[in-house]
Amino acid sequence: MRNGAEVVDILGVRVVSARLSKVLEVLASKLSKRIYDKPFFVVTVNSEFMMLAQEDEEFRKILNEADLALADGMGLKLARVKNIVPGRKLVEELLKLGTKVFFLGGREGVSRAMPEKYGGEWDEGEKKIRTGERESLRILNKINEYKPDLLLVAYGAPWQEKWLNANRHRLKAKVVMGVGGVFDYLTGKTKLPPELISGIGLEWLWRLVHEPWRWRRQVKLLKFVWLVLKTEMLSLMR
């Protein structure tokens, strides 16, 4: 990506800092192509992804080799990322384009609820993406029969990215993307934070209050902040 987009290396993970409008322009172009060759692989990298990548070399490699790794989450602004593209907002805008979408994953019926609201096809898939090749083949056949423009996978990180990376050469889709808990928000299963809360970077606190089981994830956020500040301090001392 060009035209104002910038690549920033944060703790060994390269992310693109770009405006949402520019990202949508690029993805709209990919979605409108006529042929189904190798899908365009999008990852939205937040501070939790960053911490997972410190412990999981395979995951870090996948993030760095994706076609588009977007900076997602206000925590990344501590690492001098100018433009953040929240995954939830990106998905909302992509669904407005009227493209053919397949929703995969999620919990408690959210993947079924997505096409009821936005149109498209769905499959809950495996309860755990690690369970084996046989179930993956069933899912792949269903996706490829439908031939979506956009495939959204809600298995949670790092499993959604690992599944997409492993099966990318077999998928008949134009753009593929892991979306975590986005289906929960868009179907109303999880309450959306007010724009004011999101705007000042406190969506993580909102989620913690409404989903206290996430406290372990917020500990990772604190670790990320410490590592970024430590890196910045060492850089200034050189």
Summary of the structure (lengths in Angstrom):
residues: 238
radius of gyration: 17.5
end to end distance: 31.3
largest distance: 56.9
contacts: 735
relative contact order: 0.15
helix: 53%
strand: 16%
